[in-house]
Amino acid sequence: MSSAKFYVTTPIYYVNDKPHIGHAYTTIVADILARYHRSLGDMTFFLTGTDEHGQKVQKAAEAHGITPQQQCDDTVVRFQELWRELEISNDKFIRTTDPAHKKVVQEIMQDLYDRDLIYKDEYKGFYCVPCERFFTNKDLDEKQCCPECGRETQEIIESNYFFRMSRYQDWLIEYIKSHPGFIQPDFRANETLGFLKKPLGDLCVSRPKSRLSWGIELPFDKDYVCYVWFDALINYISAAGYRRNDEMFKKWWPASCHLIGKDILTTHTVYWPTMLKAIGIEPPESILAHGWWLVGRSKMSKSVGNVVNPMDMVQKYGLDAFRYFLMAEMTMGQDASFTEEAFVTRYNSDLANDLGNLASRVIKITLRYGRGVIPAPGEFTEPENELNAAIENAITEMEKALKTMRINQGLEQIMNAVRAGNRYMEQTAPWNLAKEGKTARLNTVLYCAAEALRKISVLLHPVMPNKMTCLREALGIKNASEGHLDSLKKKANILSGLQMHDLDALFLRIKPEETEVKEQAPEKAKAEPPAEGLITIDEFFKTSLKTATVLAAEKIEGADKLLKLQIKVGSEKRQLVAGVAQFYTPEEIVGKNIVIVANLQPAKIRGIESQGMLLAAKDGKNLKLVTVDGDIPSGSSVG
Ligand code: MSP
């Protein structure tokens, strides 16, 4: 990594309710990125915290019959405790009720007001309480529901203060276009640019105290408080020393990455950059929007009663496995489905079978045939070269994944290296080498297997710090808890001569009866392997096929076979690159209800991200899209 500084943030969480796996996910992503960067020796600052003002918190306090401050103080502890349990390594925890933060918000407001970038006006609007957002008539449908969450809005006429956001519209469009990677994934940048096609209004940044008193008082009008989003976004700079500690601020700003969920894209990619422009500060280097965790196929919701409490999973299956699952299961940018069944399946295959098995084999065999001392290797042959290539590939891919913040992609390659490790053991069969007295060869195999395990443990350390420390301890490594990534680049042999210790199973296999859910007949699938060329029903169901509607299509310059499509899959928007340009014009394909492979790893085709693949039938000269017979909403599953 070239960058010597890494400043990562999570959204600051509302204190109207307790945390769930959605909150845990973002915070664990930030934690893992921060741990990787620290391990590379980069100066790292990881910020998280709570968003404590606004109507949501005031309403929650009213419902509980306590003061808003009490509501904040009671709930903030739940977040802080959860982060401790999840071993989150944040450097700072900001609360927007901190006096230091409030003062910075007031100074910024005063400065913008003095420069006429904030002005007073009468305003008619529609307010959505859950989203804390104002909308004008043109944003709403005929039922006047919130365009973000679909709930009813309240009509409000009042005098308020406005930030001259509209002034920065052209600048922002230009900035986004000229800074690829500023908003990630690319399709979210397109979404923001789409939003900016409509004229950008000024932003209402105050609330009269008569309606909402729980907020930061405006320094130039004591009858008003600051709009919660204006206050909240400023946390990213107030926590980094803005206006208080120039040296600190210079060190950390611009932030390397704001991690956010897809629902808070506009506030972060429109409000925030324009606010910073007006204040006179550079935008953050990147804003990365992830998808949502669904429970099965449904949205998590208190009223449905399907909210997943992260601690339930941690208590049942252990912290490291939970952190691993969240990272491996969600493709950055897209929604993911959480089920205990999916958890158990991934746990058993990646952790118990692949990684746990490799660790236990290498350690047990070395204890048995080498008295536990890691030997010095002899000459490397083809199997060693293959194993090393898989490990080197995992290192390179993890480095890339860090730069692009796609942890799941790095993990896939690490798991490929783990599987290469298991193949290596089978191929070289050290137990036979021992029987046949081929000691020199046995030594090479034991060393290479241990070295592969060490490198894998270092690569996985930020994701599973406890288990990987145990693993390195078992290899006999001193300071096992450190696991520095830069040790991967060193060629020196640091293992030979170390004394291994036995290790209890790193990840015990979970039996289906230990979960509330049934695993899908794994024993049967094992007992009766399918005939050659056939797949099992389980294998088929690994492919998620969904219906989707094509919203927009365009040709790709220099690629006469490809079309770039914007599609809708349920509430989600995605981008596909499809090889259909010789059979469909962009005009013909728009509006079609197609079928896509929805869980395909995103790929870049001609430098353009493609999130899935459409299905089509082809016979040499003809190509016809696969569609469904009749009306069914986009996002429906096919199979
Ligand atoms: N307070 C604002 C953020 C201000 S940042 C300056 C806020 N808070 S929140 O508590 O409602 O949401 C925090 C984050 O949780 C958002 O990024 C949101 O996307 C994320 N999630 C809420 N539910 C989620 C899932 N089901 N899955 C994944 N993340 C989701 O918005």
Boltz pocket constraint, residues with backbone or C-beta under 6 A from the ligand:
constraints:
  - pocket:
      binder: B
      contacts: [[A, 10], [A, 11], [A, 12], [A, 13], [A, 14], [A, 21], [A, 22], [A, 23], [A, 25], [A, 26], [A, 51], [A, 229], [A, 232], [A, 233], [A, 235], [A, 259], [A, 260], [A, 261], [A, 262], [A, 263], [A, 264], [A, 290], [A, 291], [A, 292], [A, 293], [A, 294], [A, 300]]
      max_distance: 6.0
